[in-house]
Amino acid sequence: DLARGYVFSALSGNNLGIRKRNLKVFINLMNEMCPGVDTSYSSIFMGVIFCDNRDKIQLNCAKKGLYLQVIWPLNYLGLEYTLERQMSSRILCIPLDQRYSEVDVRHIVTVLVEELFI
């Protein structure tokens, strides 16, 4: 199955070590540059933050060559899912997988922080 193959390749060989390094670099830089931003939902699959102006930040980052995907938009849910809809509208996912070097992660965080404080 495709999903199982992706997870296996992401966690095999040196890929797991690279992902762990990228996560550590991301969290350390975010804590240093944006101490109030919660990164606790981040994992070896992606960095995660929540921000009120997510769509604007995402658009401005894209203009600078940094594509931050919106994962699982839930705007179609009914009113009984208020918390889930609020989280979905504020979540910003940051790529941290094995394709990225430490220099790339530093660049990603720099661009992101610039947009967070505009």
Salt bridges, closest charged atoms under 4 A:
ASP52 OD1 - ARG90 NE 2.88
ASP55 OD1 - ARG54 NE 2.72
ASP97 OD2 - ARG99 NH2 2.70
GLU102 OE2 - ARG106 NH2 3.30
GLU114 OE1 - LYS64 NZ 3.14
GLU115 OE2 - LYS64 NZ 2.64
